[in-house]
Amino acid sequence: MILQNYIFRHVAVNTVNITIILFSMIWLVQSLRQLDLVIKNGASLFDFLYISILPGPLWLMMIIPMSSLIAVIFSFSRFTTDKEIFIFQFSGANIYLLLKPILLICFFNLIFLSIINIYIIPKAYSIFKSKQFELRNNISHIFLREGVFNDLEEGLTILIDKRISKFGIEGVFIYDTREKNKEIDIFAKQGKIILTASGPIFKLIEGNRREVALDGKQLNELSFKNYTINIARKNLNPKFRWLDANEKTIVNLLNESDLNSKAEAHFRLAYPFLSLTLPIIVFVFFFCFPKSYNNQLYLITTSLLLSLFIQLLLISMRRVLINNPSLWFCFYLIPIMPVIFSLLLITFKNNILIFQNLIKQNVHK
């Protein structure tokens, strides 16, 4: 029991640490893609952190199987280097006792990833895409910079002198050529951006509005105390957007007639099994191939290449399923069959060790 707790603690801690490192790296790279969107549109730091962390559950699904694999490699490489593996074997512990803590971690990861896949990813990714869509298509283009000509769309340019609040501004100039037969320029002392269901509008206070024909002839001019102008993009329908596959639940994907959706559903159901498959493969290399003890580089390289091959095979099955829908079960065979072969190999190796021990006992007698 002490030995199993020792192995469990090492592998679990390494898994968590590696997951945090990989998650941080992915977050840093992905957040840079959102940083440009947030900075250009004047969104807050909270908006940036919020939108950058929402895809996190999807990253965890992709990271944890690989982090478990690397954790087992690190842990058992250390055990091998420090000769602890020989101590494990000389203590009388069989392979199954050494495998038990690894299986416990694998099953925990499998359950955790399944919950993330079924419940959390669709909700979190839906919020992420909605927030991203909102910033890009409704709110993002109205965060105007001071002292700069802001082109909101073709034919609509706005210059502001000063921002007094998030949506309040002073000193407004608007140049509007969206109507082909005339040009409109507007000056106002103050303005306020108001968000409506049909898009953002400008409420201007104390200013002048002038219309000029294309030939330079002034059509009319007026002064106003309050004036409203629509600054929503005409080619935008903010109420509609296509749903990403990650926003849909697995049930919804399976119920759709589109084969791409069905392939995505089976992929998401099968991928968590890699958190069971990959660590067991590494364990097999350490305990079923004794000659590898003195060749750590060969062991690690072979384990990683085999794991990478299984992952690529699982990913490529999405394309295969589109052309051959009846092969959906292959999604589950790819991660499960290596586990079965690994357990058979471990059983065979354990029986050999038992047989060798019996021979040694008879010789000593």
C-alpha positions as CSV (number, residue, x, y, z in Angstrom):
1,M,0.0,0.0,0.0
2,I,2.9,2.4,0.8
3,L,4.5,1.6,-2.5
4,Q,1.3,2.2,-4.4
5,N,0.8,5.6,-2.6
6,Y,4.4,6.5,-3.4
7,I,3.9,5.8,-7.2
8,F,0.5,7.5,-7.2
9,R,1.8,10.6,-5.6
10,H,4.7,11.0,-8.0
11,V,2.6,10.4,-11.1
12,A,-0.3,12.5,-9.9
13,V,1.9,15.5,-9.0
14,N,3.8,15.3,-12.3
15,T,0.5,15.1,-14.2
16,V,-0.8,18.2,-12.5
17,N,2.4,20.1,-13.0
18,I,2.8,19.2,-16.7
19,T,-0.9,20.0,-17.3
20,I,-0.4,23.5,-15.7
21,I,2.7,24.1,-17.8
22,L,1.1,23.0,-21.1
23,F,-2.1,24.9,-20.3
24,S,-0.2,28.1,-19.6
25,M,1.7,27.8,-22.8
26,I,-1.4,27.3,-24.9
27,W,-3.2,30.1,-23.0
28,L,-0.3,32.5,-23.7
29,V,-0.3,31.7,-27.4
30,Q,-4.1,31.7,-27.8
31,S,-4.6,34.9,-25.7
32,L,-2.3,36.8,-28.0
33,R,-4.9,36.2,-30.8
34,Q,-7.5,37.7,-28.6
35,L,-5.3,40.6,-27.4
36,D,-5.4,42.4,-30.7
37,L,-9.2,42.2,-30.7
38,V,-9.5,43.5,-27.2
39,I,-6.9,46.3,-27.5
40,K,-8.2,47.7,-30.7
41,N,-11.7,47.9,-29.4
42,G,-11.0,49.3,-26.0
43,A,-12.4,46.4,-24.0
44,S,-11.4,46.0,-20.3
45,L,-8.8,43.7,-18.8
46,F,-11.7,41.6,-17.4
47,D,-13.1,41.1,-20.9
48,F,-9.6,40.0,-22.1
49,L,-9.1,37.5,-19.2
50,Y,-12.7,36.3,-19.6
51,I,-12.6,35.6,-23.3
52,S,-9.1,34.1,-23.1
53,I,-9.9,31.5,-20.4
54,L,-13.3,30.3,-21.8
55,P,-11.8,27.8,-24.3
56,G,-9.8,26.3,-21.3
57,P,-12.0,23.1,-21.0
58,L,-11.3,22.3,-24.7
59,W,-7.6,22.7,-24.1
60,L,-7.7,20.4,-21.0
61,M,-9.4,17.7,-23.1
62,M,-6.5,17.8,-25.6
63,I,-3.7,18.3,-22.9
64,I,-4.5,15.8,-20.1
65,P,-3.9,12.5,-22.1
66,M,-0.4,13.8,-23.2
67,S,0.4,15.2,-19.8
68,S,-0.4,11.9,-18.2
69,L,1.9,10.2,-20.7
70,I,4.8,12.6,-20.0
71,A,4.2,12.3,-16.2
72,V,4.5,8.5,-16.4
73,I,7.7,8.8,-18.5
74,F,9.2,11.3,-16.0
75,S,8.3,9.3,-13.0
76,F,9.5,5.9,-14.2
77,S,12.6,7.4,-15.8
78,R,13.5,8.7,-12.3
79,F,12.6,5.4,-10.7
80,T,14.9,3.7,-13.2
81,T,17.7,6.1,-12.9
82,D,17.6,5.9,-9.1
83,K,17.3,2.1,-9.2
84,E,14.0,2.3,-7.5
85,I,12.4,0.0,-10.0
86,F,14.6,-2.8,-8.8
87,I,13.6,-2.1,-5.2
88,F,10.0,-2.3,-6.3
89,Q,10.6,-5.7,-7.8
90,F,12.8,-7.0,-4.9
91,S,10.1,-6.0,-2.4
92,G,7.9,-8.7,-3.8
93,A,5.4,-6.4,-5.6
94,N,4.1,-7.8,-8.8
95,I,3.4,-5.8,-11.9
96,Y,-0.3,-5.5,-11.1
97,L,0.4,-3.8,-7.8
98,L,2.7,-1.3,-9.6
99,L,0.1,-0.8,-12.3
100,K,-2.8,-0.1,-9.9
101,P,-1.9,3.5,-9.1
102,I,-1.4,4.3,-12.8
103,L,-4.9,2.8,-13.6
104,L,-6.4,4.8,-10.7
105,I,-5.1,8.1,-12.2
106,C,-6.1,7.1,-15.7
107,F,-9.7,6.3,-14.7
108,F,-9.9,9.6,-12.8
109,N,-8.7,11.4,-15.9
110,L,-11.1,9.5,-18.0
111,I,-14.1,10.4,-15.9
112,F,-13.0,14.0,-15.6
113,L,-12.5,14.4,-19.3
114,S,-15.8,12.7,-20.1
115,I,-17.6,15.2,-17.8
116,I,-15.8,18.1,-19.5
117,N,-16.6,16.8,-22.9
118,I,-20.3,16.1,-22.3
119,Y,-21.3,19.1,-20.2
120,I,-18.7,21.8,-19.8
121,I,-17.1,22.3,-23.3
122,P,-20.4,23.0,-25.1
123,K,-21.4,25.6,-22.5
124,A,-18.0,27.3,-22.1
125,Y,-17.3,27.4,-25.8
126,S,-20.7,28.7,-26.6
127,I,-20.2,31.6,-24.2
128,F,-16.7,32.2,-25.7
129,K,-18.0,32.3,-29.3
130,S,-20.9,34.5,-28.3
131,K,-18.6,37.0,-26.5
132,Q,-16.2,36.9,-29.4
133,F,-19.0,37.6,-31.9
134,E,-20.4,40.4,-29.7
135,L,-17.0,42.1,-29.6
136,R,-16.4,41.8,-33.3
137,N,-19.8,42.6,-34.6
138,N,-21.7,44.8,-32.2
139,I,-19.6,46.4,-29.6
140,S,-16.0,46.1,-30.8
141,H,-16.1,48.6,-33.7
142,I,-17.6,51.4,-31.6
143,F,-14.8,51.7,-29.1
144,L,-13.3,54.8,-30.7
145,R,-9.8,56.1,-30.2
146,E,-9.2,59.7,-29.3
147,G,-7.7,62.0,-32.0
148,V,-7.8,59.3,-34.7
149,F,-10.1,59.0,-37.7
150,N,-12.0,55.8,-37.0
151,D,-13.5,54.1,-40.1
152,L,-16.4,52.1,-38.7
153,E,-17.3,50.9,-42.2
154,E,-17.0,52.0,-45.8
155,G,-18.4,55.5,-46.0
156,L,-18.6,56.2,-42.3
157,T,-15.7,58.0,-40.5
158,I,-15.8,59.4,-36.9
159,L,-13.3,61.6,-35.1
160,I,-13.6,62.2,-31.4
161,D,-11.7,64.7,-29.2
162,K,-12.0,63.1,-25.8
163,R,-13.6,60.2,-24.0
164,I,-15.4,61.1,-20.7
165,S,-16.7,57.6,-20.0
166,K,-16.9,54.2,-21.6
167,F,-19.7,55.3,-23.9
168,G,-19.6,59.1,-23.4
169,I,-17.4,61.4,-25.6
170,E,-16.7,65.1,-26.2
171,G,-16.0,66.8,-29.5
172,V,-17.5,64.7,-32.3
173,F,-17.0,64.9,-36.0
174,I,-18.8,62.5,-38.3
175,Y,-18.3,62.2,-42.1
176,D,-21.0,60.0,-43.7
177,T,-20.9,59.1,-47.4
178,R,-23.0,55.9,-47.2
179,E,-25.7,57.5,-49.4
180,K,-24.3,57.7,-53.0
181,N,-25.9,61.0,-54.0
182,K,-24.7,63.2,-51.0
183,E,-22.2,63.7,-48.3
184,I,-23.1,64.4,-44.7
185,D,-20.8,66.0,-42.0
186,I,-21.8,66.4,-38.4
187,F,-20.2,68.4,-35.6
188,A,-21.3,68.0,-32.0
189,K,-20.1,69.1,-28.6
190,Q,-20.9,65.8,-26.9
191,G,-22.1,62.4,-27.8
192,K,-23.2,59.1,-26.2
193,I,-23.1,55.6,-27.6
194,I,-26.3,53.6,-27.0
195,L,-26.5,49.9,-27.6
196,T,-29.8,48.7,-29.0
197,A,-31.1,45.4,-30.4
198,S,-30.6,46.6,-33.9
199,G,-27.1,47.8,-33.3
200,P,-25.3,50.8,-31.8
201,I,-26.5,54.3,-32.3
202,F,-24.9,57.8,-31.6
203,K,-26.9,60.3,-29.6
204,L,-25.4,63.7,-30.3
205,I,-25.9,66.8,-28.2
206,E,-25.5,70.5,-29.4
207,G,-24.1,70.4,-32.9
208,N,-24.6,71.1,-36.6
209,R,-25.5,68.8,-39.5
210,R,-24.7,69.7,-43.1
211,E,-25.6,67.9,-46.4
212,V,-23.6,68.5,-49.5
213,A,-24.3,67.2,-53.0
214,L,-21.6,65.5,-55.0
215,D,-21.2,68.6,-57.2
216,G,-20.4,70.6,-54.1
217,K,-23.8,72.3,-53.7
218,Q,-25.0,72.6,-50.1
219,L,-28.4,71.0,-49.8
220,N,-29.2,72.0,-46.3
221,E,-27.8,72.8,-42.9
222,L,-29.3,72.6,-39.4
223,S,-28.4,73.1,-35.8
224,F,-29.6,70.6,-33.2
225,K,-29.7,70.1,-29.5
226,N,-30.3,66.3,-29.8
227,Y,-29.6,64.2,-32.8
228,T,-29.4,60.4,-33.3
229,I,-27.4,58.6,-36.0
230,N,-27.3,54.9,-36.7
231,I,-23.7,53.6,-36.8
232,A,-24.5,49.9,-37.1
233,R,-23.0,48.0,-40.0
234,K,-25.6,47.5,-42.7
235,N,-24.1,44.1,-43.7
236,L,-24.3,42.8,-40.2
237,N,-27.0,40.8,-38.6
238,P,-25.9,40.5,-35.0
239,K,-28.7,38.2,-34.1
240,F,-27.4,35.3,-36.2
241,R,-24.2,33.3,-36.4
242,W,-23.3,29.7,-37.3
243,L,-22.7,27.5,-34.3
244,D,-19.2,25.9,-33.9
245,A,-19.2,22.1,-33.5
246,N,-17.7,22.5,-30.0
247,E,-20.7,24.5,-29.0
248,K,-23.1,21.6,-29.7
249,T,-23.7,18.8,-27.2
250,I,-22.8,15.3,-28.2
251,V,-26.5,14.4,-28.4
252,N,-27.1,17.3,-30.8
253,L,-24.2,16.2,-32.9
254,L,-25.4,12.6,-33.1
255,N,-28.9,13.7,-34.0
256,E,-27.8,15.8,-37.0
257,S,-27.8,14.3,-40.5
258,D,-24.5,15.9,-41.3
259,L,-21.7,13.2,-41.2
260,N,-19.2,15.8,-40.1
261,S,-21.3,16.3,-36.9
262,K,-21.5,12.6,-36.3
263,A,-17.8,12.2,-36.7
264,E,-17.2,15.0,-34.3
265,A,-19.5,13.4,-31.7
266,H,-17.7,10.0,-31.9
267,F,-14.3,11.8,-31.8
268,R,-15.3,13.7,-28.6
269,L,-16.6,10.5,-27.0
270,A,-13.5,8.5,-27.8
271,Y,-10.7,11.0,-27.2
272,P,-10.9,10.8,-23.3
273,F,-9.9,7.1,-23.6
274,L,-6.5,8.3,-24.6
275,S,-5.9,9.3,-21.0
276,L,-6.1,5.6,-20.2
277,T,-4.3,4.3,-23.3
278,L,-1.1,6.5,-23.4
279,P,0.1,6.0,-19.8
280,I,-0.4,2.3,-19.9
281,I,1.6,2.0,-23.1
282,V,4.5,3.7,-21.3
283,F,4.1,1.4,-18.3
284,V,4.4,-1.6,-20.6
285,F,7.6,-0.4,-22.1
286,F,9.2,0.1,-18.7
287,F,8.1,-3.3,-17.2
288,C,7.8,-5.6,-20.2
289,F,11.0,-4.7,-22.0
290,P,13.9,-5.0,-19.5
291,K,16.5,-4.3,-22.1
292,S,15.2,-0.8,-22.3
293,Y,16.3,0.0,-18.8
294,N,19.7,1.0,-20.0
295,N,18.4,2.9,-23.0
296,Q,16.1,5.7,-21.7
297,L,16.2,7.7,-25.0
298,Y,15.1,4.7,-27.0
299,L,12.3,4.0,-24.5
300,I,11.0,7.6,-24.4
301,T,11.2,8.1,-28.2
302,T,9.4,4.9,-28.9
303,S,6.6,5.6,-26.4
304,L,6.1,9.1,-27.8
305,L,6.1,8.0,-31.4
306,L,3.6,5.3,-30.7
307,S,1.4,7.7,-28.7
308,L,1.6,10.2,-31.5
309,F,0.6,7.6,-34.0
310,I,-2.4,6.6,-32.0
311,Q,-3.5,10.2,-31.6
312,L,-3.1,10.9,-35.3
313,L,-4.9,7.8,-36.2
314,L,-7.9,8.8,-34.0
315,I,-7.9,12.3,-35.5
316,S,-7.8,10.9,-39.1
317,M,-10.8,8.7,-38.4
318,R,-13.0,11.7,-38.6
319,R,-12.3,11.9,-42.3
320,V,-12.7,8.2,-42.7
321,L,-16.1,8.2,-41.0
322,I,-17.4,10.8,-43.4
323,N,-16.8,8.5,-46.3
324,N,-17.7,5.3,-44.4
325,P,-20.3,6.0,-41.7
326,S,-20.5,2.3,-40.8
327,L,-17.0,2.4,-39.4
328,W,-17.9,4.6,-36.4
329,F,-16.8,1.8,-34.0
330,C,-13.2,2.3,-35.1
331,F,-13.2,5.5,-33.0
332,Y,-13.4,3.3,-29.9
333,L,-11.2,0.5,-31.1
334,I,-8.2,2.8,-31.7
335,P,-7.8,3.8,-28.0
336,I,-9.2,0.6,-26.5
337,M,-7.3,-2.1,-28.4
338,P,-3.8,-0.9,-27.3
339,V,-5.0,-1.1,-23.7
340,I,-6.2,-4.7,-24.2
341,F,-2.9,-5.7,-25.9
342,S,-1.0,-3.9,-23.1
343,L,-2.8,-5.7,-20.4
344,L,-2.3,-9.1,-22.1
345,L,1.4,-8.3,-22.4
346,I,1.5,-7.4,-18.7
347,T,-0.2,-10.6,-17.8
348,F,2.2,-12.6,-19.9
349,K,5.2,-10.8,-18.4
350,N,3.8,-11.4,-14.9
351,N,3.3,-15.1,-15.5
352,I,6.9,-15.4,-16.7
353,L,8.2,-13.7,-13.6
354,I,6.1,-16.0,-11.4
355,F,7.4,-19.0,-13.3
356,Q,11.0,-17.8,-12.9
357,N,10.5,-17.2,-9.2
358,L,9.2,-20.8,-8.8
359,I,12.2,-22.2,-10.6
360,K,14.6,-20.2,-8.3
361,Q,12.8,-21.4,-5.2
362,N,13.1,-25.0,-6.4
363,V,16.7,-24.6,-7.2
364,H,17.4,-23.2,-3.7
365,K,15.6,-26.1,-2.2
